[in-house]
Amino acid sequence: MTTTEVAERIEVDAPVPEQEAGGRSANLTANLIQLVRKPGFLLAALYVVFVLVSAFWPRLFTSRDPYGTDPKSAMLSPSIDHLFGTDVYGRDLWSRVLYGSPLTIKATLIALGIALVAGLTLGVVSGFFAGVTDAILMRVVDVLLAIPGLLLALAIVTALGYGTIPVAVAVGVGIVPGFARTTRAEVLRVRTLPYVEAARAGGASWGRVLVRHILPNSWGPVAVLAVLDAGVAIIAIASLSFLGFGAAPPAAEWGTLIADGRNYLVTSWWLSLMPGLFVALLVLSLNHISKTLQELSR
């Protein structure tokens, strides 16, 4: 059998794009059915959706002014009227947590956007071109991985200045190495699979192979990592806000709210505990969603 006949045979046996799309659609439907049957996943997803909705439309869940003071209602414990109690100025803590959601959520989305764009670019270039390019880029990533993420974020936000945007940029840069490493590993794995070799033997250019075959089949672990790192970014952003690098008062960022109550832990425990539980439940929900998606992708 000649080389031309072998190439034609491989091209015939190679999966048709419509068949690949149909297979992916069927797998997606099957995965969705499995997810619906998991009550833990549904509860976690509902809580994440609630936080996202409350971040952009907080008035749907509270009618109180988060900045309106009422000295007569200062330091009230959690009740039906005040779900999270009130702070030292009589402000409703539940409203302040909800109205503080946009700052943290938007900062998280900015950080993830930076990490996805930079990490995917580095990972794809490194894994696709390999050789000297791969060695240089991965050494840069190794240097970033050697620095603790929070320490790197502190250094960056100190250089950029205080505020929500600098914090988001600092956290985004800190989680870039994880996305770069994961993307590179997936590109290297998919690049050697038979259907990629078949597409190349059939005459497809490397650019077409990258767009039509490698990238669509490499996004799964990256998507799981994005969900997991969303929780990491929330903790990092809240930590920087707790340390005073976030938005200036009276902005109600989650980390700032927790920091405001640290001097009253004995007498008014709810000032720090209730916002802390709100953040902890969100991070645990994201971790559970990530773990469930990882199990499905195996």
Buried (B, 14 or more C-beta within 10 A) or exposed (E): EEEEEEBBEBBEEBBEEEEBEEEEEEEEEEBEEEBEEBEEBEEBBEBBEBBBEBBEEBEEBBEBEBEEBBEEBBBBEBEEEBBBBBBBBBBBBBBBBBBBBBBBBBBBBBBBEBBBEBBBBBBBBBBBEBEEEBEEBBEEBEEBBEEEBBEBBBBBBEEBEBBBBBBBBBBBBBBBBBBBBBBBBBBBBBBEEEBBBBBBBBEBEBEEBBEBBBBBBBEBBBEBBBBBBBBBBBBBBBBBBBBEBBBEEEBBBBBBBBBBBEEBEEEBBBBBBBBBEBBBBBBEBBBBBBBBBBEBEE
